[in-house]
Amino acid sequence: MRAQVLQVVLVFVAVFAASKAPMAATTSAPNFDDARLVIVGERHQRASSTTWFARLVMQRLAKGQCLGVALEISSDQQDTLDTAMRGEVPVDAVHVHAIIDHAGFRDMLTFFANEVQEGGCLAVRAIDAPSGESVKRDEWMAQQLAAMAAHRPVFALLGNLHALPGVKWEPGTNGGPFVAERLKARGMDIISIVQYWPKTVCAGPTATWTKASDSEGHAAMQAVMAPVAAETISAPDWVLIWRCS
């Protein structure tokens, strides 16, 4: 088990060392050093996304700060997740929904487990609503994040729509507010990030930062929202645009 952990960590270190920080499309890359709650939206099953997120967490931990990581895993998996973080069971023992699960996600979990086992001040939490729970998923996750952020800074990796701080649904449809919007309504100070991915899957994509209000960011947000019967009335703070090299 230890050899497997070391192998995955070495892969992550090699990726981090070889890659450059995302360059700005229209503005400088943001600084999250003082952020209390960062909600990162993603398109699921993209290995570059989980690698980048793990790197973001590592950069914050390197500053000597304690940090919480919130993941879109059912809360009833928390006990198993805790034992996996301690190295008592493999990370494969944690059930992750098939829509979200992929090899890169498991590598990220292994990386976090190694950090915990090495004494890093990191708390990894499963915040999604368990199956059959009467509370809406976004409300459940908002409650979990609010509780976590009361004790330490938190970085959350969720699906893109959960990171939207404000949407207006088309007549006849109402999916309710997403996680970020619910937390904003509670008066919480959050940073929201949405990731845009090209339709073509490629190896080694590169990423650039932009504001949602910029022309490139606006176009990316339109593409993200295209499958949803709603429009954004409050844009995320940042859009991370991935491109095939």
C-alpha positions in Angstrom: 0.0 0.0 0.0 2.8 2.4 0.9 4.6 1.7 -2.3 1.4 2.4 -4.2 0.9 5.7 -2.4 4.5 6.7 -3.0 4.2 5.9 -6.8 1.0 8.1 -7.1 2.6 11.0 -5.2 5.7 10.8 -7.4 3.4 11.1 -10.4 1.7 14.1 -8.9 5.1 15.7 -8.1 6.3 15.2 -11.6 3.2 16.7 -13.1 3.4 19.7 -10.8 7.1 20.2 -11.5 6.7 19.9 -15.2 3.6 22.1 -15.5 3.4 25.9 -15.3 0.8 27.8 -13.3 -2.3 28.6 -15.5 -1.5 31.8 -17.4 -4.0 34.7 -17.6 -6.2 35.1 -20.6 -7.2 38.6 -19.8 -6.0 39.2 -16.3 -3.5 37.9 -13.7 -4.0 34.5 -12.1 -6.0 35.0 -8.9 -4.5 34.7 -5.4 -6.5 32.5 -3.1 -4.1 32.8 -0.1 -6.7 34.6 2.1 -9.8 33.0 0.8 -12.1 31.4 3.4 -14.2 29.3 1.0 -13.3 28.5 -2.6 -15.9 26.5 -4.7 -14.3 25.1 -7.8 -16.7 23.8 -10.4 -15.6 21.2 -12.9 -16.7 19.0 -15.7 -16.5 15.6 -14.2 -14.0 12.9 -15.3 -11.3 15.2 -16.4 -7.9 14.1 -15.0 -6.3 17.6 -15.6 -9.0 19.1 -13.3 -8.3 16.8 -10.3 -4.6 17.2 -10.8 -4.9 21.0 -10.9 -7.2 21.0 -7.9 -4.7 18.9 -5.9 -2.0 21.3 -6.8 -4.1 24.2 -5.6 -4.6 22.5 -2.3 -0.9 21.7 -2.0 0.1 25.3 -2.7 -2.2 26.5 0.2 -0.9 23.8 2.6 2.7 24.8 1.7 2.0 28.1 3.4 1.6 26.3 6.7 -2.2 26.7 6.9 -4.7 24.1 7.9 -7.3 23.4 5.1 -10.5 21.6 4.5 -11.2 19.8 1.2 -14.8 19.1 0.3 -15.7 16.6 -2.3 -18.8 15.5 -4.1 -19.0 12.1 -2.3 -22.0 11.0 -0.4 -21.8 11.9 3.3 -22.5 8.4 4.3 -19.0 7.5 3.0 -17.3 9.7 5.6 -16.2 6.9 7.9 -14.7 4.9 5.0 -13.1 8.1 3.6 -11.5 8.8 7.0 -10.0 5.3 7.2 -8.7 5.7 3.7 -7.1 9.0 4.6 -5.4 7.2 7.5 -4.2 4.5 5.1 -6.1 1.7 6.8 -8.1 0.8 3.7 -7.3 1.7 0.0 -9.0 4.7 -1.5 -10.8 2.3 -3.8 -13.0 1.4 -0.8 -14.7 4.8 -0.9 -17.8 4.7 -3.1 -17.8 7.5 -5.6 -20.8 8.0 -8.0 -20.0 6.7 -11.5 -20.6 10.1 -13.1 -17.8 11.6 -10.9 -15.4 8.7 -10.5 -12.3 8.2 -12.7 -8.7 7.2 -12.3 -7.6 10.8 -11.8 -10.1 11.3 -8.9 -8.7 8.2 -7.2 -5.2 9.5 -7.7 -6.3 12.8 -6.1 -7.7 10.9 -3.1 -4.4 9.0 -2.7 -2.5 12.2 -2.8 -4.7 13.7 0.0 -4.3 10.5 2.0 -0.5 10.7 1.8 -0.7 14.3 3.0 -2.8 13.3 6.0 -0.6 10.4 6.8 2.5 12.6 6.6 0.9 14.9 9.2 -0.5 17.6 7.0 -3.2 19.8 8.5 -5.8 18.6 6.0 -9.4 17.5 6.6 -11.1 15.7 3.6 -14.9 15.7 3.8 -17.6 13.9 1.8 -20.4 16.5 1.6 -23.0 15.2 -0.9 -26.4 14.2 0.3 -26.9 10.5 0.9 -29.3 8.6 -1.3 -32.9 9.0 -0.1 -32.2 12.2 1.9 -35.2 14.5 1.8 -33.1 17.7 1.9 -32.1 18.9 -1.6 -28.5 18.1 -2.6 -27.4 21.7 -2.9 -28.9 22.6 0.4 -27.2 19.6 2.1 -23.9 20.5 0.5 -24.3 24.2 1.5 -24.9 23.2 5.1 -21.8 21.0 5.1 -19.6 23.7 3.6 -20.9 26.4 6.0 -20.1 24.1 9.0 -16.6 23.3 7.6 -15.8 27.0 6.9 -16.6 27.9 10.4 -13.4 26.1 11.5 -10.9 26.4 8.7 -10.5 27.6 5.1 -12.1 25.2 2.6 -11.6 24.3 -1.0 -14.5 22.4 -2.6 -14.5 20.5 -5.9 -18.0 20.1 -7.2 -19.7 20.0 -10.6 -19.8 23.3 -12.5 -23.4 24.1 -11.8 -23.0 23.9 -8.0 -20.4 26.8 -8.3 -22.9 29.2 -9.8 -23.7 32.1 -7.4 -27.0 33.1 -9.1 -29.3 31.7 -11.8 -32.7 32.6 -13.2 -34.8 29.6 -14.3 -37.0 29.6 -17.4 -40.7 29.8 -16.8 -42.1 26.4 -15.8 -38.8 25.1 -14.5 -37.2 25.7 -11.2 -34.2 23.7 -10.1 -33.7 25.9 -7.1 -30.5 27.7 -6.1 -27.2 25.9 -6.4 -24.6 25.6 -3.6 -22.8 28.8 -4.2 -26.0 30.8 -4.4 -27.3 29.3 -1.1 -24.1 30.2 0.7 -24.2 33.8 -0.7 -27.7 34.1 0.6 -26.3 33.2 4.0 -24.0 36.1 3.8 -20.9 34.0 3.3 -17.9 35.4 1.4 -17.0 32.8 -1.2 -14.9 32.6 -4.4 -16.6 30.7 -7.2 -14.8 29.2 -10.2 -16.2 27.5 -13.2 -14.2 25.4 -15.6 -14.8 25.3 -19.3 -13.7 22.3 -21.4 -13.6 21.8 -25.2 -15.8 19.1 -26.5 -12.7 17.3 -27.8 -10.8 15.3 -25.1 -7.1 15.7 -25.4 -3.9 14.8 -23.5 -2.1 17.6 -21.8 -4.6 20.5 -22.1 -3.5 24.0 -21.0 -5.6 26.4 -18.9 -6.0 30.1 -18.9 -7.8 32.4 -16.4 -10.4 34.9 -17.3 -13.3 36.9 -15.7 -16.8 35.8 -16.6 -17.5 39.4 -17.6 -14.8 39.3 -20.3 -15.8 38.3 -23.8 -14.0 35.0 -23.7 -15.3 34.2 -20.2 -18.9 35.2 -21.3 -18.7 32.9 -24.3 -17.4 30.0 -22.0 -20.2 30.6 -19.6 -22.8 30.5 -22.4 -21.4 27.1 -23.4 -21.5 25.8 -19.8 -25.1 27.0 -19.3 -26.4 25.7 -22.8 -27.8 22.4 -21.4 -29.6 24.1 -18.5 -33.0 25.8 -18.7 -31.6 28.8 -16.8 -29.4 31.8 -17.2 -26.8 33.3 -14.9 -27.8 36.4 -13.1 -24.7 36.5 -10.9 -21.6 35.3 -12.6 -18.8 33.3 -10.9 -15.7 35.2 -9.9 -13.5 33.3 -12.4 -13.6 31.0 -15.4 -10.8 28.6 -16.0 -10.7 27.8 -19.7 -9.0 24.6 -20.8 -7.7 24.2 -24.4 -6.1 21.4 -26.4 -2.5 22.4 -27.1 
